Structure formats: C-alpha cells, structure tokens
C-alpha cells in the first residue's frame, strides 16, 4: 500500500480536516487558518520522494520523507519570508504526490525545498544554522533553499535571506537525509548595496571529510563552483571572510547544490 494522509490539526490537537489517497491526494480547506493550526502529512511508504505543496502560493517541491511531516501554519512576523498571499483567505489547496523514479533519478538541484521549516526532522533537504539574525524568519537558514532569488534587497519576501547577525563564526548547513552524489554548487550572495557587505571567501565542508575553499565576488549573480563528484549526506558553509567594506551585513540569498541520487 502507498497510502497518503493529509490532516489539519488545530491548537486543541483536534483534526479539523483530512483527506486520504493512494500515491496522491489533495485537500481543499475552505476556512481561514487560525493560530496554532498545523498540517500533517502521513505517508505509509517512507524513505522516498514526494511532491508536496503546503500552500498554493508557494508552489511545490520534491521532498524526501523518512517519516511523517508536520508544518506549523505561520502568522505575523513568522510568515514575512513568504509571499503575503500564503495561507491567507478561506480557500487553501494542499497536495501530496509520490514522485516517479524518472523525476528524482536525474541531475538536478538537490537543495531546493519550498516546504522547509524550523524543527523539520523527517523531510529533506533541510537547512539550519548556528545563527539567524535576531531570530527573525526573514533571515532564517531555510530562505537559502526556497528558490526565491532577489539579491538586490533585504528583509521580507521576496528578499528573504540567511543573515548572520554579524557573527564571525557563522555556519550554515544543509542535510539531504540520505547519501547523494554532488559535483556543482551555485552561490548567490545578497547584494543590497550599500546596505550590504559581502564575503570574499568561504569554506565548504562535506560529510565525507573533504573541504573546499571558494573565492567569492561582489554581486548578486550566481557564482558557480565545479568539483570532483562526492558522495555526501550533508555539507556546511563556514569560515566566511567579510570584504573590507564599511557595512557589517553580508548575507546569503541562495545556495544550490547539484547532483544525482546514489
């Protein structure tokens, strides 16, 4: 069986809407979300790929699930890194579909995930960091894998980024939840000048124990780095060397990792 369940829970831990299907399912929720609501995706077949759309304004991405996934509906400042249309109104479309093998066994951006959120443990890719500026969602680690690339601004959507709160030891991490083969990284630095600074250099540490130092340029363009294929489960971006510029605010707009499944 390949049963998929979508359930919406309220803050009283009651199910207020649900839908079931085999291999794919959609749930149309015809009420406004309330604070404390959450979406739970339950899958019978784990350790595989699903196309997931949490909200129709965010689009969908392919997620690797090792267990059930829970997404907490954000409100107020916690949703400023998302489109202002996200989770608004009284008609919402949530969908889940098991991905086909040809969809995930191809060369692609393995880091893209519009469904990432703090506290995700069963869905990948997942981004985290040892610092996020003032703990604000608009500077969260997950913003660097959401596919939204507008480097010429900072703050709320569509200019969300990973911000480091001027920490010298800032470190960003992406986990894939399984082994993957990678050979290309594209980095977009935030470029809201003169507000911003930028990093001239950074170190990428791979889970296989290897490291790569990358030289970076000023600007919001995609900076591409090719290397020999590596089999990894995660990588970290650290040892960030700020340019000699008056601004104290370098930041990361997007971090793309390209490769294939093992």
PECOR-V392378 format. One record per backbone hydrogen bond with DSSP energy under -0.5 kcal/mol. CO is the residue of the C=O (numbers start at 0). NH is the residue of the N-H. If there is no record, write none. Layout:
co=(CO/CO)
nh=(NH/NH)
//
This chain:
co=(1/2/3/4/5/6/6/7/7/8/9/13/13/16/18/20/20/21/22/24/26/26/27/28/33/36/37/38/39/39/40/41/43/47/48/49/49/50/51/52/54/54/60/60/62/62/63/64/64/68/70/70/74/75/76/78/79/82/84/91/91/93/94/95/96/99/99/100/103/107/107/108/112/116/121/121/123/125/127/131/132/135/136/137/138/139/140/141/142/143/144/146/147/149/150/155/158/160/161/162/163/166/170/171/172/173/174/174/178/179/179/180/181/182/183/184/185/186/186/187/187/190/191/191/197/199/200/201/202/202/203/203/204/205/209/211/213/220/221/222/224/229/229/231/232/232/233/234/235/235/236/237/238/239/240/240/242/247/248/249/250/251/253/255/256/256/257/257/258/259)
nh=(22/43/20/41/18/8/39/15/16/37/12/9/15/7/5/3/22/23/97/95/28/93/29/91/36/72/8/70/6/41/68/4/45/64/98/51/62/96/60/94/57/58/51/62/49/64/123/46/47/40/38/72/77/78/79/81/156/85/87/28/93/26/52/24/50/102/103/104/105/109/258/111/115/119/65/66/63/174/172/134/135/138/139/160/162/142/143/144/145/254/112/148/149/152/190/158/154/162/251/132/166/169/129/236/127/234/124/125/261/181/231/259/229/226/257/224/255/188/222/252/253/192/194/195/242/215/240/213/204/237/205/211/235/208/205/203/201/188/223/186/184/181/231/179/175/176/206/173/204/237/171/202/240/241/199/200/244/249/196/163/189/161/187/185/109/110/182/183/107/180)
//
